[in-house]
Amino acid sequence: RSARRLAAAATQARNAVAAEFDSPVPRPVRPQAVRTALAVLPRLAPFDVPQYLRSHFGGHGEQTLRMLQDWIALGRRHGLPTGELEELLERVPA
């Protein structure tokens, strides 16, 4: 379920940015691609990927919040769905 939601949020963000720059609509991010990346990356990377992601995004919390807010604003401006991005924003610690 989380892969599906992450894929949907990534698709919403990509669509919002594409609309802002009058670019073609990108292909949707597939949940299977998210699942595969999350399964394979820890095996390939020479470091602890979950720990890296926690420390990176935890250390850049304000930037993460701002990016989500910006993607939501762009999506709304262009009349695009933003529900998955909004749910993700609610889950990010302020």
Backbone atoms as SQL, in Angstrom:
CREATE TABLE atoms (id INTEGER PRIMARY KEY, chain TEXT, resi INTEGER, resn TEXT, atom TEXT, x REAL, y REAL, z REAL);
INSERT INTO atoms VALUES
  (1, 'A', 1, 'ARG', 'N', 0.826, -1.205, 0.000),
  (2, 'A', 1, 'ARG', 'CA', 0.000, 0.000, 0.000),
  (3, 'A', 1, 'ARG', 'C', 0.860, 1.255, 0.000),
  (4, 'A', 2, 'SER', 'N', 1.922, 1.272, 0.776),
  (5, 'A', 2, 'SER', 'CA', 2.743, 2.485, 0.825),
  (6, 'A', 2, 'SER', 'C', 3.428, 2.746, -0.511),
  (7, 'A', 3, 'ALA', 'N', 3.825, 1.699, -1.220),
  (8, 'A', 3, 'ALA', 'CA', 4.445, 1.899, -2.536),
  (9, 'A', 3, 'ALA', 'C', 3.455, 2.545, -3.493),
  (10, 'A', 4, 'ARG', 'N', 2.202, 2.138, -3.403),
  (11, 'A', 4, 'ARG', 'CA', 1.171, 2.718, -4.269),
  (12, 'A', 4, 'ARG', 'C', 0.986, 4.203, -3.956),
  (13, 'A', 5, 'ARG', 'N', 0.988, 4.532, -2.675),
  (14, 'A', 5, 'ARG', 'CA', 0.795, 5.935, -2.280),
  (15, 'A', 5, 'ARG', 'C', 2.015, 6.788, -2.632),
  (16, 'A', 6, 'LEU', 'N', 3.212, 6.236, -2.414),
  (17, 'A', 6, 'LEU', 'CA', 4.425, 6.973, -2.785),
  (18, 'A', 6, 'LEU', 'C', 4.486, 7.197, -4.287),
  (19, 'A', 7, 'ALA', 'N', 4.118, 6.183, -5.057),
  (20, 'A', 7, 'ALA', 'CA', 4.109, 6.319, -6.516),
  (21, 'A', 7, 'ALA', 'C', 3.094, 7.376, -6.946),
  (22, 'A', 8, 'ALA', 'N', 1.929, 7.373, -6.320),
  (23, 'A', 8, 'ALA', 'CA', 0.902, 8.361, -6.659),
  (24, 'A', 8, 'ALA', 'C', 1.360, 9.777, -6.302),
  (25, 'A', 9, 'ALA', 'N', 2.003, 9.935, -5.147),
  (26, 'A', 9, 'ALA', 'CA', 2.505, 11.256, -4.750),
  (27, 'A', 9, 'ALA', 'C', 3.595, 11.730, -5.706),
  (28, 'A', 10, 'ALA', 'N', 4.489, 10.837, -6.084),
  (29, 'A', 10, 'ALA', 'CA', 5.549, 11.204, -7.032),
  (30, 'A', 10, 'ALA', 'C', 4.952, 11.595, -8.377),
  (31, 'A', 11, 'THR', 'N', 3.932, 10.879, -8.808),
  (32, 'A', 11, 'THR', 'CA', 3.268, 11.204, -10.070),
  (33, 'A', 11, 'THR', 'C', 2.600, 12.570, -9.980),
  (34, 'A', 12, 'GLN', 'N', 1.940, 12.855, -8.868),
  (35, 'A', 12, 'GLN', 'CA', 1.305, 14.163, -8.701),
  (36, 'A', 12, 'GLN', 'C', 2.337, 15.286, -8.737),
  (37, 'A', 13, 'ALA', 'N', 3.467, 15.087, -8.087),
  (38, 'A', 13, 'ALA', 'CA', 4.522, 16.107, -8.087),
  (39, 'A', 13, 'ALA', 'C', 5.067, 16.316, -9.494),
  (40, 'A', 14, 'ARG', 'N', 5.346, 15.239, -10.195),
  (41, 'A', 14, 'ARG', 'CA', 5.882, 15.340, -11.560),
  (42, 'A', 14, 'ARG', 'C', 4.884, 16.028, -12.488),
  (43, 'A', 15, 'ASN', 'N', 3.605, 15.698, -12.348),
  (44, 'A', 15, 'ASN', 'CA', 2.587, 16.320, -13.192),
  (45, 'A', 15, 'ASN', 'C', 2.463, 17.814, -12.911),
  (46, 'A', 16, 'ALA', 'N', 2.562, 18.196, -11.639),
  (47, 'A', 16, 'ALA', 'CA', 2.469, 19.609, -11.271),
  (48, 'A', 16, 'ALA', 'C', 3.625, 20.406, -11.862),
  (49, 'A', 17, 'VAL', 'N', 4.825, 19.867, -11.766),
  (50, 'A', 17, 'VAL', 'CA', 6.001, 20.554, -12.319),
  (51, 'A', 17, 'VAL', 'C', 5.905, 20.624, -13.842),
  (52, 'A', 18, 'ALA', 'N', 5.482, 19.548, -14.466),
  (53, 'A', 18, 'ALA', 'CA', 5.336, 19.541, -15.927),
  (54, 'A', 18, 'ALA', 'C', 4.318, 20.588, -16.369),
  (55, 'A', 19, 'ALA', 'N', 3.203, 20.695, -15.651),
  (56, 'A', 19, 'ALA', 'CA', 2.182, 21.686, -16.001),
  (57, 'A', 19, 'ALA', 'C', 2.723, 23.102, -15.858),
  (58, 'A', 20, 'GLU', 'N', 3.481, 23.344, -14.814),
  (59, 'A', 20, 'GLU', 'CA', 4.038, 24.688, -14.587),
  (60, 'A', 20, 'GLU', 'C', 4.967, 25.104, -15.716),
  (61, 'A', 21, 'PHE', 'N', 5.715, 24.160, -16.253),
  (62, 'A', 21, 'PHE', 'CA', 6.679, 24.476, -17.305),
  (63, 'A', 21, 'PHE', 'C', 6.159, 24.131, -18.693),
  (64, 'A', 22, 'ASP', 'N', 4.849, 23.867, -18.777),
  (65, 'A', 22, 'ASP', 'CA', 4.200, 23.576, -20.056),
  (66, 'A', 22, 'ASP', 'C', 4.894, 22.436, -20.790),
  (67, 'A', 23, 'SER', 'N', 5.275, 21.430, -20.036),
  (68, 'A', 23, 'SER', 'CA', 5.956, 20.253, -20.578),
  (69, 'A', 23, 'SER', 'C', 4.946, 19.130, -20.770),
  (70, 'A', 24, 'PRO', 'N', 5.300, 18.137, -21.573),
  (71, 'A', 24, 'PRO', 'CA', 4.399, 16.991, -21.724),
  (72, 'A', 24, 'PRO', 'C', 4.175, 16.286, -20.385),
  (73, 'A', 25, 'VAL', 'N', 3.004, 15.709, -20.245),
  (74, 'A', 25, 'VAL', 'CA', 2.680, 14.972, -19.021),
  (75, 'A', 25, 'VAL', 'C', 3.602, 13.757, -18.939),
  (76, 'A', 26, 'PRO', 'N', 4.345, 13.624, -17.840),
  (77, 'A', 26, 'PRO', 'CA', 5.246, 12.469, -17.713),
  (78, 'A', 26, 'PRO', 'C', 4.467, 11.179, -17.464),
  (79, 'A', 27, 'ARG', 'N', 5.120, 10.084, -17.732),
  (80, 'A', 27, 'ARG', 'CA', 4.509, 8.788, -17.430),
  (81, 'A', 27, 'ARG', 'C', 4.339, 8.660, -15.923),
  (82, 'A', 28, 'PRO', 'N', 3.290, 7.980, -15.498),
  (83, 'A', 28, 'PRO', 'CA', 3.103, 7.781, -14.053),
  (84, 'A', 28, 'PRO', 'C', 4.227, 6.934, -13.460),
  (85, 'A', 29, 'VAL', 'N', 4.532, 7.211, -12.213),
  (86, 'A', 29, 'VAL', 'CA', 5.474, 6.372, -11.477),
  (87, 'A', 29, 'VAL', 'C', 4.699, 5.120, -11.076),
  (88, 'A', 30, 'ARG', 'N', 5.260, 3.982, -11.363),
  (89, 'A', 30, 'ARG', 'CA', 4.569, 2.722, -11.067),
  (90, 'A', 30, 'ARG', 'C', 4.916, 2.235, -9.659),
  (91, 'A', 31, 'PRO', 'N', 3.913, 1.758, -8.936),
  (92, 'A', 31, 'PRO', 'CA', 4.181, 1.215, -7.600),
  (93, 'A', 31, 'PRO', 'C', 5.234, 0.110, -7.620),
  (94, 'A', 32, 'GLN', 'N', 5.227, -0.702, -8.655),
  (95, 'A', 32, 'GLN', 'CA', 6.216, -1.782, -8.736),
  (96, 'A', 32, 'GLN', 'C', 7.634, -1.218, -8.810),
  (97, 'A', 33, 'ALA', 'N', 7.801, -0.085, -9.495),
  (98, 'A', 33, 'ALA', 'CA', 9.122, 0.547, -9.569),
  (99, 'A', 33, 'ALA', 'C', 9.568, 1.012, -8.183),
  (100, 'A', 34, 'VAL', 'N', 8.636, 1.559, -7.411),
  (101, 'A', 34, 'VAL', 'CA', 8.950, 1.998, -6.047),
  (102, 'A', 34, 'VAL', 'C', 9.319, 0.788, -5.188),
  (103, 'A', 35, 'ARG', 'N', 8.515, -0.273, -5.264),
  (104, 'A', 35, 'ARG', 'CA', 8.808, -1.485, -4.480),
  (105, 'A', 35, 'ARG', 'C', 10.173, -2.059, -4.848),
  (106, 'A', 36, 'THR', 'N', 10.451, -2.109, -6.142),
  (107, 'A', 36, 'THR', 'CA', 11.730, -2.657, -6.599),
  (108, 'A', 36, 'THR', 'C', 12.889, -1.809, -6.095),
  (109, 'A', 37, 'ALA', 'N', 12.771, -0.495, -6.232),
  (110, 'A', 37, 'ALA', 'CA', 13.845, 0.394, -5.775),
  (111, 'A', 37, 'ALA', 'C', 14.080, 0.242, -4.276),
  (112, 'A', 38, 'LEU', 'N', 12.998, 0.180, -3.515),
  (113, 'A', 38, 'LEU', 'CA', 13.136, 0.052, -2.060),
  (114, 'A', 38, 'LEU', 'C', 13.709, -1.299, -1.650),
  (115, 'A', 39, 'ALA', 'N', 13.489, -2.317, -2.463),
  (116, 'A', 39, 'ALA', 'CA', 14.021, -3.648, -2.149),
  (117, 'A', 39, 'ALA', 'C', 15.465, -3.807, -2.603),
  (118, 'A', 40, 'VAL', 'N', 15.790, -3.264, -3.764),
  (119, 'A', 40, 'VAL', 'CA', 17.107, -3.487, -4.366),
  (120, 'A', 40, 'VAL', 'C', 18.157, -2.509, -3.850),
  (121, 'A', 41, 'LEU', 'N', 17.788, -1.264, -3.681),
  (122, 'A', 41, 'LEU', 'CA', 18.764, -0.244, -3.300),
  (123, 'A', 41, 'LEU', 'C', 19.552, -0.606, -2.040),
  (124, 'A', 42, 'PRO', 'N', 18.908, -1.076, -0.975),
  (125, 'A', 42, 'PRO', 'CA', 19.694, -1.435, 0.216),
  (126, 'A', 42, 'PRO', 'C', 20.716, -2.545, -0.036),
  (127, 'A', 43, 'ARG', 'N', 20.457, -3.389, -1.013),
  (128, 'A', 43, 'ARG', 'CA', 21.399, -4.470, -1.322),
  (129, 'A', 43, 'ARG', 'C', 22.576, -3.993, -2.159),
  (130, 'A', 44, 'LEU', 'N', 22.374, -2.936, -2.919),
  (131, 'A', 44, 'LEU', 'CA', 23.421, -2.439, -3.813),
  (132, 'A', 44, 'LEU', 'C', 24.270, -1.335, -3.197),
  (133, 'A', 45, 'ALA', 'N', 23.658, -0.527, -2.365),
  (134, 'A', 45, 'ALA', 'CA', 24.367, 0.622, -1.801),
  (135, 'A', 45, 'ALA', 'C', 25.370, 0.167, -0.740),
  (136, 'A', 46, 'PRO', 'N', 26.529, 0.818, -0.702),
  (137, 'A', 46, 'PRO', 'CA', 27.546, 0.443, 0.292),
  (138, 'A', 46, 'PRO', 'C', 27.330, 1.122, 1.648),
  (139, 'A', 47, 'PHE', 'N', 26.094, 1.480, 1.950),
  (140, 'A', 47, 'PHE', 'CA', 25.777, 2.118, 3.227),
  (141, 'A', 47, 'PHE', 'C', 24.361, 1.714, 3.625),
  (142, 'A', 48, 'ASP', 'N', 23.980, 2.046, 4.842),
  (143, 'A', 48, 'ASP', 'CA', 22.658, 1.723, 5.381),
  (144, 'A', 48, 'ASP', 'C', 21.638, 2.698, 4.790),
  (145, 'A', 49, 'VAL', 'N', 20.918, 2.257, 3.771),
  (146, 'A', 49, 'VAL', 'CA', 19.990, 3.132, 3.043),
  (147, 'A', 49, 'VAL', 'C', 18.868, 3.657, 3.941),
  (148, 'A', 50, 'PRO', 'N', 18.179, 2.810, 4.714),
  (149, 'A', 50, 'PRO', 'CA', 17.125, 3.365, 5.573),
  (150, 'A', 50, 'PRO', 'C', 17.646, 4.436, 6.535),
  (151, 'A', 51, 'GLN', 'N', 18.822, 4.195, 7.124),
  (152, 'A', 51, 'GLN', 'CA', 19.402, 5.187, 8.030),
  (153, 'A', 51, 'GLN', 'C', 19.750, 6.470, 7.276),
  (154, 'A', 52, 'TYR', 'N', 20.303, 6.329, 6.086),
  (155, 'A', 52, 'TYR', 'CA', 20.635, 7.501, 5.272),
  (156, 'A', 52, 'TYR', 'C', 19.380, 8.320, 4.973),
  (157, 'A', 53, 'LEU', 'N', 18.323, 7.653, 4.545),
  (158, 'A', 53, 'LEU', 'CA', 17.090, 8.368, 4.206),
  (159, 'A', 53, 'LEU', 'C', 16.511, 9.074, 5.429),
  (160, 'A', 54, 'ARG', 'N', 16.533, 8.391, 6.583),
  (161, 'A', 54, 'ARG', 'CA', 16.030, 9.024, 7.810),
  (162, 'A', 54, 'ARG', 'C', 16.852, 10.257, 8.163),
  (163, 'A', 55, 'SER', 'N', 18.169, 10.129, 8.122),
  (164, 'A', 55, 'SER', 'CA', 19.006, 11.266, 8.516),
  (165, 'A', 55, 'SER', 'C', 18.964, 12.374, 7.472),
  (166, 'A', 56, 'HIS', 'N', 18.922, 12.007, 6.199),
  (167, 'A', 56, 'HIS', 'CA', 18.901, 13.030, 5.149),
  (168, 'A', 56, 'HIS', 'C', 17.608, 13.839, 5.212),
  (169, 'A', 57, 'PHE', 'N', 16.473, 13.150, 5.157),
  (170, 'A', 57, 'PHE', 'CA', 15.209, 13.878, 5.146),
  (171, 'A', 57, 'PHE', 'C', 14.889, 14.459, 6.510),
  (172, 'A', 58, 'GLY', 'N', 15.351, 13.819, 7.574),
  (173, 'A', 58, 'GLY', 'CA', 15.177, 14.386, 8.902),
  (174, 'A', 58, 'GLY', 'C', 15.999, 15.650, 9.076),
  (175, 'A', 59, 'GLY', 'N', 17.184, 15.672, 8.491),
  (176, 'A', 59, 'GLY', 'CA', 18.054, 16.837, 8.580),
  (177, 'A', 59, 'GLY', 'C', 17.664, 17.958, 7.638),
  (178, 'A', 60, 'HIS', 'N', 16.813, 17.642, 6.689),
  (179, 'A', 60, 'HIS', 'CA', 16.363, 18.639, 5.719),
  (180, 'A', 60, 'HIS', 'C', 14.846, 18.773, 5.784),
  (181, 'A', 61, 'GLY', 'N', 14.316, 18.699, 6.992),
  (182, 'A', 61, 'GLY', 'CA', 12.871, 18.728, 7.185),
  (183, 'A', 61, 'GLY', 'C', 12.197, 19.948, 6.601),
  (184, 'A', 62, 'GLU', 'N', 12.785, 21.117, 6.823),
  (185, 'A', 62, 'GLU', 'CA', 12.186, 22.345, 6.294),
  (186, 'A', 62, 'GLU', 'C', 12.160, 22.327, 4.773),
  (187, 'A', 63, 'GLN', 'N', 13.236, 21.844, 4.177),
  (188, 'A', 63, 'GLN', 'CA', 13.304, 21.765, 2.721),
  (189, 'A', 63, 'GLN', 'C', 12.266, 20.770, 2.188),
  (190, 'A', 64, 'THR', 'N', 12.123, 19.647, 2.856),
  (191, 'A', 64, 'THR', 'CA', 11.140, 18.646, 2.450),
  (192, 'A', 64, 'THR', 'C', 9.731, 19.222, 2.534),
  (193, 'A', 65, 'LEU', 'N', 9.425, 19.910, 3.629),
  (194, 'A', 65, 'LEU', 'CA', 8.119, 20.552, 3.773),
  (195, 'A', 65, 'LEU', 'C', 7.882, 21.561, 2.662),
  (196, 'A', 66, 'ARG', 'N', 8.874, 22.371, 2.383),
  (197, 'A', 66, 'ARG', 'CA', 8.736, 23.406, 1.355),
  (198, 'A', 66, 'ARG', 'C', 8.500, 22.793, -0.025),
  (199, 'A', 67, 'MET', 'N', 9.227, 21.733, -0.339),
  (200, 'A', 67, 'MET', 'CA', 9.043, 21.082, -1.640),
  (201, 'A', 67, 'MET', 'C', 7.626, 20.531, -1.762),
  (202, 'A', 68, 'LEU', 'N', 7.145, 19.851, -0.728),
  (203, 'A', 68, 'LEU', 'CA', 5.781, 19.319, -0.770),
  (204, 'A', 68, 'LEU', 'C', 4.765, 20.446, -0.912),
  (205, 'A', 69, 'GLN', 'N', 4.945, 21.521, -0.152),
  (206, 'A', 69, 'GLN', 'CA', 4.037, 22.669, -0.244),
  (207, 'A', 69, 'GLN', 'C', 4.053, 23.276, -1.644),
  (208, 'A', 70, 'ASP', 'N', 5.232, 23.390, -2.225),
  (209, 'A', 70, 'ASP', 'CA', 5.346, 23.954, -3.574),
  (210, 'A', 70, 'ASP', 'C', 4.665, 23.070, -4.611),
  (211, 'A', 71, 'TRP', 'N', 4.868, 21.754, -4.524),
  (212, 'A', 71, 'TRP', 'CA', 4.228, 20.848, -5.480),
  (213, 'A', 71, 'TRP', 'C', 2.710, 20.900, -5.341),
  (214, 'A', 72, 'ILE', 'N', 2.218, 20.990, -4.113),
  (215, 'A', 72, 'ILE', 'CA', 0.774, 21.091, -3.883),
  (216, 'A', 72, 'ILE', 'C', 0.247, 22.387, -4.483),
  (217, 'A', 73, 'ALA', 'N', 0.941, 23.490, -4.247),
  (218, 'A', 73, 'ALA', 'CA', 0.508, 24.778, -4.797),
  (219, 'A', 73, 'ALA', 'C', 0.486, 24.748, -6.324),
  (220, 'A', 74, 'LEU', 'N', 1.519, 24.168, -6.931),
  (221, 'A', 74, 'LEU', 'CA', 1.549, 24.062, -8.396),
  (222, 'A', 74, 'LEU', 'C', 0.393, 23.208, -8.900),
  (223, 'A', 75, 'GLY', 'N', 0.176, 22.078, -8.261),
  (224, 'A', 75, 'GLY', 'CA', -0.919, 21.204, -8.667),
  (225, 'A', 75, 'GLY', 'C', -2.258, 21.910, -8.582),
  (226, 'A', 76, 'ARG', 'N', -2.499, 22.597, -7.488),
  (227, 'A', 76, 'ARG', 'CA', -3.763, 23.334, -7.325),
  (228, 'A', 76, 'ARG', 'C', -3.895, 24.422, -8.379),
  (229, 'A', 77, 'ARG', 'N', -2.810, 25.134, -8.635),
  (230, 'A', 77, 'ARG', 'CA', -2.842, 26.216, -9.626),
  (231, 'A', 77, 'ARG', 'C', -3.251, 25.693, -11.003),
  (232, 'A', 78, 'HIS', 'N', -2.875, 24.472, -11.288),
  (233, 'A', 78, 'HIS', 'CA', -3.172, 23.889, -12.597),
  (234, 'A', 78, 'HIS', 'C', -4.356, 22.922, -12.555),
  (235, 'A', 79, 'GLY', 'N', -5.091, 22.910, -11.441),
  (236, 'A', 79, 'GLY', 'CA', -6.282, 22.080, -11.328),
  (237, 'A', 79, 'GLY', 'C', -6.007, 20.589, -11.333),
  (238, 'A', 80, 'LEU', 'N', -4.852, 20.213, -10.812),
  (239, 'A', 80, 'LEU', 'CA', -4.454, 18.804, -10.795),
  (240, 'A', 80, 'LEU', 'C', -4.694, 18.191, -9.415),
  (241, 'A', 81, 'PRO', 'N', -4.834, 16.884, -9.350),
  (242, 'A', 81, 'PRO', 'CA', -4.986, 16.215, -8.054),
  (243, 'A', 81, 'PRO', 'C', -3.731, 16.382, -7.192),
  (244, 'A', 82, 'THR', 'N', -3.934, 16.604, -5.911),
  (245, 'A', 82, 'THR', 'CA', -2.812, 16.762, -4.975),
  (246, 'A', 82, 'THR', 'C', -3.030, 15.983, -3.680),
  (247, 'A', 83, 'GLY', 'N', -4.042, 15.154, -3.636),
  (248, 'A', 83, 'GLY', 'CA', -4.408, 14.465, -2.397),
  (249, 'A', 83, 'GLY', 'C', -3.303, 13.631, -1.780),
  (250, 'A', 84, 'GLU', 'N', -2.576, 12.901, -2.597),
  (251, 'A', 84, 'GLU', 'CA', -1.492, 12.070, -2.044),
  (252, 'A', 84, 'GLU', 'C', -0.361, 12.936, -1.506),
  (253, 'A', 85, 'LEU', 'N', -0.064, 14.036, -2.193),
  (254, 'A', 85, 'LEU', 'CA', 0.962, 14.966, -1.700),
  (255, 'A', 85, 'LEU', 'C', 0.517, 15.593, -0.382),
  (256, 'A', 86, 'GLU', 'N', -0.767, 15.945, -0.299),
  (257, 'A', 86, 'GLU', 'CA', -1.283, 16.545, 0.928),
  (258, 'A', 86, 'GLU', 'C', -1.196, 15.560, 2.098),
  (259, 'A', 87, 'GLU', 'N', -1.521, 14.299, 1.844),
  (260, 'A', 87, 'GLU', 'CA', -1.410, 13.293, 2.911),
  (261, 'A', 87, 'GLU', 'C', 0.037, 13.109, 3.346),
  (262, 'A', 88, 'LEU', 'N', 0.938, 13.126, 2.390),
  (263, 'A', 88, 'LEU', 'CA', 2.360, 13.004, 2.708),
  (264, 'A', 88, 'LEU', 'C', 2.814, 14.199, 3.542),
  (265, 'A', 89, 'LEU', 'N', 2.367, 15.391, 3.170),
  (266, 'A', 89, 'LEU', 'CA', 2.720, 16.602, 3.910),
  (267, 'A', 89, 'LEU', 'C', 2.253, 16.507, 5.363),
  (268, 'A', 90, 'GLU', 'N', 1.061, 15.972, 5.579),
  (269, 'A', 90, 'GLU', 'CA', 0.536, 15.829, 6.942),
  (270, 'A', 90, 'GLU', 'C', 1.382, 14.878, 7.784),
  (271, 'A', 91, 'ARG', 'N', 2.073, 13.952, 7.136),
  (272, 'A', 91, 'ARG', 'CA', 2.853, 12.944, 7.859),
  (273, 'A', 91, 'ARG', 'C', 4.290, 13.379, 8.125),
  (274, 'A', 92, 'VAL', 'N', 4.721, 14.482, 7.519),
  (275, 'A', 92, 'VAL', 'CA', 6.094, 14.962, 7.724),
  (276, 'A', 92, 'VAL', 'C', 6.130, 15.789, 9.002),
  (277, 'A', 93, 'PRO', 'N', 7.008, 15.457, 9.933),
  (278, 'A', 93, 'PRO', 'CA', 7.095, 16.248, 11.165),
  (279, 'A', 93, 'PRO', 'C', 7.530, 17.681, 10.862),
  (280, 'A', 94, 'ALA', 'N', 6.866, 18.617, 11.509),
  (281, 'A', 94, 'ALA', 'CA', 7.188, 20.037, 11.280),
  (282, 'A', 94, 'ALA', 'C', 8.417, 20.455, 12.048);
